[in-house]
Amino acid sequence: MAQERLQSSAADAIRDRYHALFTNAFAPHVRYEQMPGADERIAYAAEFAAYRLGQIDEKLGRLIDLLERKAGQEL
């Protein structure tokens, strides 16, 4: 039971960290003294795109739900 709570809290911390990171505007980790490799930049951009698509999916889901409720009330 304690192990499960520990894993859950670790997952929550990771999710919260990504949420805080990706809610800001896209700003790749550019360090002028050491430019990250192309694979690192691509991975970061892909994670950001996936996060934003998830946000769009959630909002469209809510919009569809509202439209279906309104259509059900009109019948």
N, CA, C and O atoms as CSV, one atom per row, in Angstrom:
chain,resi,resn,atom,element,x,y,z
A,1,MET,N,N,0.823,-1.193,0.000
A,1,MET,CA,C,0.000,0.000,0.000
A,1,MET,C,C,0.866,1.255,0.000
A,1,MET,O,O,0.611,2.187,-0.763
A,2,ALA,N,N,1.888,1.282,0.853
A,2,ALA,CA,C,2.771,2.446,0.913
A,2,ALA,C,C,3.551,2.607,-0.384
A,2,ALA,O,O,3.787,3.724,-0.843
A,3,GLN,N,N,3.949,1.480,-0.970
A,3,GLN,CA,C,4.672,1.517,-2.247
A,3,GLN,C,C,3.794,2.115,-3.339
A,3,GLN,O,O,4.266,2.887,-4.173
A,4,GLU,N,N,2.516,1.754,-3.328
A,4,GLU,CA,C,1.572,2.267,-4.322
A,4,GLU,C,C,1.393,3.775,-4.176
A,4,GLU,O,O,1.339,4.495,-5.173
A,5,ARG,N,N,1.299,4.257,-2.931
A,5,ARG,CA,C,1.181,5.700,-2.698
A,5,ARG,C,C,2.436,6.438,-3.120
A,5,ARG,O,O,2.356,7.546,-3.651
A,6,LEU,N,N,3.593,5.839,-2.889
A,6,LEU,CA,C,4.857,6.446,-3.286
A,6,LEU,C,C,4.929,6.572,-4.804
A,6,LEU,O,O,5.325,7.613,-5.328
A,7,GLN,N,N,4.544,5.504,-5.511
A,7,GLN,CA,C,4.552,5.555,-6.972
A,7,GLN,C,C,3.540,6.569,-7.485
A,7,GLN,O,O,3.804,7.283,-8.452
A,8,SER,N,N,2.383,6.629,-6.835
A,8,SER,CA,C,1.350,7.580,-7.237
A,8,SER,C,C,1.827,9.011,-7.035
A,8,SER,O,O,1.619,9.860,-7.901
A,9,SER,N,N,2.460,9.286,-5.911
A,9,SER,CA,C,2.938,10.645,-5.662
A,9,SER,C,C,4.080,11.008,-6.596
A,9,SER,O,O,4.203,12.165,-6.998
A,10,ALA,N,N,4.919,10.037,-6.949
A,10,ALA,CA,C,5.993,10.295,-7.910
A,10,ALA,C,C,5.410,10.600,-9.282
A,10,ALA,O,O,5.881,11.501,-9.976
A,11,ALA,N,N,4.387,9.851,-9.672
A,11,ALA,CA,C,3.734,10.107,-10.961
A,11,ALA,C,C,3.059,11.474,-10.958
A,11,ALA,O,O,3.100,12.194,-11.955
A,12,ASP,N,N,2.439,11.830,-9.833
A,12,ASP,CA,C,1.808,13.148,-9.721
A,12,ASP,C,C,2.840,14.261,-9.838
A,12,ASP,O,O,2.591,15.274,-10.490
A,13,ALA,N,N,3.995,14.077,-9.211
A,13,ALA,CA,C,5.043,15.094,-9.275
A,13,ALA,C,C,5.549,15.265,-10.698
A,13,ALA,O,O,5.771,16.386,-11.156
A,14,ILE,N,N,5.729,14.161,-11.388
A,14,ILE,CA,C,6.188,14.229,-12.785
A,14,ILE,C,C,5.136,14.918,-13.646
A,14,ILE,O,O,5.463,15.787,-14.454
A,15,ARG,N,N,3.863,14.528,-13.471
A,15,ARG,CA,C,2.790,15.137,-14.258
A,15,ARG,C,C,2.701,16.633,-13.983
A,15,ARG,O,O,2.532,17.424,-14.910
A,16,ASP,N,N,2.812,17.022,-12.728
A,16,ASP,CA,C,2.759,18.444,-12.376
A,16,ASP,C,C,3.934,19.211,-12.975
A,16,ASP,O,O,3.775,20.347,-13.422
A,17,ARG,N,N,5.112,18.589,-12.985
A,17,ARG,CA,C,6.285,19.250,-13.552
A,17,ARG,C,C,6.094,19.474,-15.053
A,17,ARG,O,O,6.373,20.560,-15.561
A,18,TYR,N,N,5.619,18.447,-15.759
A,18,TYR,CA,C,5.374,18.608,-17.188
A,18,TYR,C,C,4.267,19.616,-17.451
A,18,TYR,O,O,4.352,20.400,-18.397
A,19,HIS,N,N,3.237,19.603,-16.629
A,19,HIS,CA,C,2.142,20.556,-16.814
A,19,HIS,C,C,2.652,21.985,-16.671
A,19,HIS,O,O,2.321,22.847,-17.485
A,20,ALA,N,N,3.451,22.239,-15.644
A,20,ALA,CA,C,4.004,23.581,-15.445
A,20,ALA,C,C,4.937,23.965,-16.585
A,20,ALA,O,O,4.954,25.116,-17.020
A,21,LEU,N,N,5.710,23.002,-17.065
A,21,LEU,CA,C,6.657,23.271,-18.142
A,21,LEU,C,C,5.949,23.608,-19.449
A,21,LEU,O,O,6.323,24.557,-20.138
A,22,PHE,N,N,4.923,22.824,-19.787
A,22,PHE,CA,C,4.300,22.975,-21.092
A,22,PHE,C,C,3.172,23.990,-21.135
A,22,PHE,O,O,2.730,24.353,-22.225
A,23,THR,N,N,2.690,24.461,-20.000
A,23,THR,CA,C,1.654,25.488,-20.046
A,23,THR,C,C,2.234,26.829,-20.460
A,23,THR,O,O,1.509,27.708,-20.927
A,24,ASN,N,N,3.526,26.986,-20.289
A,24,ASN,CA,C,4.185,28.202,-20.758
A,24,ASN,C,C,4.386,28.113,-22.265
A,24,ASN,O,O,4.239,27.042,-22.854
A,25,ALA,N,N,4.715,29.216,-22.873
A,25,ALA,CA,C,4.964,29.226,-24.315
A,25,ALA,C,C,6.151,28.327,-24.643
A,25,ALA,O,O,7.029,28.113,-23.807
A,26,PHE,N,N,6.168,27.806,-25.862
A,26,PHE,CA,C,7.239,26.914,-26.278
A,26,PHE,C,C,8.560,27.663,-26.267
A,26,PHE,O,O,8.730,28.657,-26.973
A,27,ALA,N,N,9.476,27.186,-25.476
A,27,ALA,CA,C,10.805,27.783,-25.395
A,27,ALA,C,C,11.811,26.653,-25.207
A,27,ALA,O,O,12.068,26.235,-24.079
A,28,PRO,N,N,12.377,26.162,-26.292
A,28,PRO,CA,C,13.309,25.040,-26.162
A,28,PRO,C,C,14.484,25.409,-25.268
A,28,PRO,O,O,14.852,26.578,-25.143
A,29,HIS,N,N,15.055,24.398,-24.658
A,29,HIS,CA,C,16.187,24.605,-23.762
A,29,HIS,C,C,17.436,24.950,-24.566
A,29,HIS,O,O,18.179,24.059,-24.977
A,30,VAL,N,N,17.661,26.211,-24.784
A,30,VAL,CA,C,18.821,26.646,-25.542
A,30,VAL,C,C,19.862,27.170,-24.562
A,30,VAL,O,O,19.622,28.124,-23.822
A,31,ARG,N,N,20.988,26.541,-24.576
A,31,ARG,CA,C,22.114,26.993,-23.763
A,31,ARG,C,C,23.188,27.428,-24.744
A,31,ARG,O,O,23.735,26.604,-25.477
A,32,TYR,N,N,23.488,28.697,-24.761
A,32,TYR,CA,C,24.403,29.230,-25.766
A,32,TYR,C,C,25.801,28.643,-25.652
A,32,TYR,O,O,26.510,28.521,-26.650
A,33,GLU,N,N,26.200,28.280,-24.436
A,33,GLU,CA,C,27.534,27.708,-24.287
A,33,GLU,C,C,27.580,26.254,-24.757
A,33,GLU,O,O,28.647,25.748,-25.104
A,34,GLN,N,N,26.419,25.577,-24.770
A,34,GLN,CA,C,26.367,24.194,-25.223
A,34,GLN,C,C,25.000,23.956,-25.853
A,34,GLN,O,O,24.027,23.696,-25.145
A,35,MET,N,N,24.921,24.040,-27.152
A,35,MET,CA,C,23.661,23.865,-27.870
A,35,MET,C,C,23.240,22.397,-27.808
A,35,MET,O,O,24.044,21.519,-28.123
A,36,PRO,N,N,21.984,22.109,-27.403
A,36,PRO,CA,C,21.547,20.713,-27.361
A,36,PRO,C,C,21.500,20.121,-28.766
A,36,PRO,O,O,21.324,20.833,-29.755
A,37,GLY,N,N,21.656,18.828,-28.829
A,37,GLY,CA,C,21.636,18.146,-30.111
A,37,GLY,C,C,20.265,18.186,-30.748
A,37,GLY,O,O,19.262,18.471,-30.093
A,38,ALA,N,N,20.240,17.897,-32.034
A,38,ALA,CA,C,18.980,17.919,-32.779
A,38,ALA,C,C,17.984,16.918,-32.202
A,38,ALA,O,O,16.789,17.204,-32.132
A,39,ASP,N,N,18.468,15.744,-31.789
A,39,ASP,CA,C,17.554,14.743,-31.250
A,39,ASP,C,C,16.901,15.213,-29.952
A,39,ASP,O,O,15.731,14.918,-29.709
A,40,GLU,N,N,17.635,15.930,-29.128
A,40,GLU,CA,C,17.073,16.472,-27.884
A,40,GLU,C,C,16.039,17.556,-28.187
A,40,GLU,O,O,14.987,17.605,-27.548
A,41,ARG,N,N,16.330,18.417,-29.149
A,41,ARG,CA,C,15.376,19.475,-29.515
A,41,ARG,C,C,14.120,18.882,-30.133
A,41,ARG,O,O,13.015,19.352,-29.861
A,42,ILE,N,N,14.276,17.856,-30.960
A,42,ILE,CA,C,13.121,17.208,-31.590
A,42,ILE,C,C,12.260,16.521,-30.541
A,42,ILE,O,O,11.032,16.597,-30.593
A,43,ALA,N,N,12.900,15.850,-29.590
A,43,ALA,CA,C,12.149,15.169,-28.532
A,43,ALA,C,C,11.356,16.175,-27.705
A,43,ALA,O,O,10.196,15.930,-27.375
A,44,TYR,N,N,11.969,17.298,-27.371
A,44,TYR,CA,C,11.281,18.322,-26.589
A,44,TYR,C,C,10.104,18.888,-27.372
A,44,TYR,O,O,9.016,19.066,-26.824
A,45,ALA,N,N,10.322,19.172,-28.659
A,45,ALA,CA,C,9.250,19.718,-29.490
A,45,ALA,C,C,8.104,18.709,-29.629
A,45,ALA,O,O,6.936,19.097,-29.624
A,46,ALA,N,N,8.431,17.428,-29.752
A,46,ALA,CA,C,7.391,16.400,-29.873
A,46,ALA,C,C,6.581,16.297,-28.583
A,46,ALA,O,O,5.358,16.159,-28.636
A,47,GLU,N,N,7.239,16.361,-27.430
A,47,GLU,CA,C,6.523,16.331,-26.156
A,47,GLU,C,C,5.605,17.544,-26.019
A,47,GLU,O,O,4.473,17.429,-25.550
A,48,PHE,N,N,6.102,18.696,-26.429
A,48,PHE,CA,C,5.291,19.907,-26.351
A,48,PHE,C,C,4.067,19.792,-27.266
A,48,PHE,O,O,2.954,20.139,-26.870
A,49,ALA,N,N,4.283,19.304,-28.488
A,49,ALA,CA,C,3.168,19.152,-29.433
A,49,ALA,C,C,2.141,18.164,-28.901
A,49,ALA,O,O,0.939,18.402,-29.018
A,50,ALA,N,N,2.593,17.064,-28.319
A,50,ALA,CA,C,1.669,16.078,-27.765
A,50,ALA,C,C,0.860,16.679,-26.618
A,50,ALA,O,O,-0.341,16.437,-26.507
A,51,TYR,N,N,1.515,17.455,-25.776
A,51,TYR,CA,C,0.804,18.098,-24.668
A,51,TYR,C,C,-0.264,19.048,-25.195
A,51,TYR,O,O,-1.407,19.016,-24.739
A,52,ARG,N,N,0.105,19.889,-26.150
A,52,ARG,CA,C,-0.847,20.862,-26.678
A,52,ARG,C,C,-2.000,20.174,-27.396
A,52,ARG,O,O,-3.140,20.626,-27.288
A,53,LEU,N,N,-1.734,19.084,-28.131
A,53,LEU,CA,C,-2.811,18.340,-28.777
A,53,LEU,C,C,-3.750,17.737,-27.737
A,53,LEU,O,O,-4.960,17.671,-27.953
A,54,GLY,N,N,-3.200,17.303,-26.627
A,54,GLY,CA,C,-4.035,16.804,-25.538
A,54,GLY,C,C,-4.936,17.891,-24.983
A,54,GLY,O,O,-6.100,17.639,-24.668
A,55,GLN,N,N,-4.402,19.103,-24.862
A,55,GLN,CA,C,-5.205,20.223,-24.389
A,55,GLN,C,C,-6.334,20.528,-25.370
A,55,GLN,O,O,-7.469,20.769,-24.959
A,56,ILE,N,N,-6.027,20.517,-26.651
A,56,ILE,CA,C,-7.046,20.764,-27.679
A,56,ILE,C,C,-8.113,19.680,-27.618
A,56,ILE,O,O,-9.305,19.971,-27.717
A,57,ASP,N,N,-7.685,18.429,-27.453
A,57,ASP,CA,C,-8.625,17.309,-27.377
A,57,ASP,C,C,-9.576,17.470,-26.197
A,57,ASP,O,O,-10.776,17.232,-26.332
A,58,GLU,N,N,-9.049,17.872,-25.040
A,58,GLU,CA,C,-9.900,18.092,-23.869
A,58,GLU,C,C,-10.924,19.190,-24.121
A,58,GLU,O,O,-12.096,19.039,-23.775
A,59,LYS,N,N,-10.494,20.282,-24.714
A,59,LYS,CA,C,-11.411,21.396,-24.955
A,59,LYS,C,C,-12.472,21.035,-25.983
A,59,LYS,O,O,-13.636,21.408,-25.836
A,60,LEU,N,N,-12.073,20.308,-27.029
A,60,LEU,CA,C,-13.056,19.885,-28.024
A,60,LEU,C,C,-14.040,18.889,-27.420
A,60,LEU,O,O,-15.223,18.906,-27.758
A,61,GLY,N,N,-13.566,18.029,-26.537
A,61,GLY,CA,C,-14.458,17.085,-25.859
A,61,GLY,C,C,-15.505,17.805,-25.038
A,61,GLY,O,O,-16.678,17.433,-25.054
A,62,ARG,N,N,-15.085,18.840,-24.315
A,62,ARG,CA,C,-16.040,19.629,-23.526
A,62,ARG,C,C,-17.030,20.355,-24.435
A,62,ARG,O,O,-18.218,20.432,-24.124
A,63,LEU,N,N,-16.539,20.890,-25.564
A,63,LEU,CA,C,-17.412,21.594,-26.499
A,63,LEU,C,C,-18.445,20.640,-27.097
A,63,LEU,O,O,-19.621,20.988,-27.207
A,64,ILE,N,N,-18.020,19.462,-27.476
A,64,ILE,CA,C,-18.950,18.473,-28.034
A,64,ILE,C,C,-19.993,18.088,-26.995
A,64,ILE,O,O,-21.175,17.965,-27.316
A,65,ASP,N,N,-19.562,17.898,-25.750
A,65,ASP,CA,C,-20.493,17.556,-24.683
A,65,ASP,C,C,-21.547,18.648,-24.507
A,65,ASP,O,O,-22.736,18.353,-24.380
A,66,LEU,N,N,-21.110,19.911,-24.500
A,66,LEU,CA,C,-22.057,21.015,-24.365
A,66,LEU,C,C,-23.034,21.079,-25.539
A,66,LEU,O,O,-24.229,21.309,-25.351
A,67,LEU,N,N,-22.519,20.875,-26.746
A,67,LEU,CA,C,-23.387,20.907,-27.924
A,67,LEU,C,C,-24.387,19.763,-27.902
A,67,LEU,O,O,-25.541,19.951,-28.289
A,68,GLU,N,N,-23.974,18.588,-27.461
A,68,GLU,CA,C,-24.892,17.457,-27.391
A,68,GLU,C,C,-25.962,17.689,-26.334
A,68,GLU,O,O,-27.125,17.340,-26.538
A,69,ARG,N,N,-25.578,18.274,-25.212
A,69,ARG,CA,C,-26.570,18.591,-24.169
A,69,ARG,C,C,-27.587,19.600,-24.680
A,69,ARG,O,O,-28.787,19.457,-24.443
A,70,LYS,N,N,-27.102,20.625,-25.386
A,70,LYS,CA,C,-28.009,21.637,-25.923
A,70,LYS,C,C,-28.944,21.031,-26.965
A,70,LYS,O,O,-30.132,21.353,-26.990
A,71,ALA,N,N,-28.422,20.159,-27.821
A,71,ALA,CA,C,-29.260,19.517,-28.834
A,71,ALA,C,C,-30.295,18.616,-28.164
A,71,ALA,O,O,-31.425,18.517,-28.644
A,72,GLY,N,N,-29.933,17.963,-27.073
A,72,GLY,CA,C,-30.871,17.107,-26.338
A,72,GLY,C,C,-31.979,17.900,-25.672
A,72,GLY,O,O,-33.101,17.408,-25.548
A,73,GLN,N,N,-31.686,19.110,-25.243
A,73,GLN,CA,C,-32.696,19.954,-24.596
A,73,GLN,C,C,-33.686,20.506,-25.603
A,73,GLN,O,O,-34.846,20.747,-25.268
A,74,GLU,N,N,-33.238,20.707,-26.836
A,74,GLU,CA,C,-34.109,21.287,-27.862
A,74,GLU,C,C,-35.095,20.285,-28.421
A,74,GLU,O,O,-36.112,20.669,-28.997
A,75,LEU,N,N,-34.803,18.981,-28.255
A,75,LEU,CA,C,-35.718,17.965,-28.788
A,75,LEU,C,C,-36.888,17.777,-27.946
A,75,LEU,O,O,-37.750,16.957,-28.261
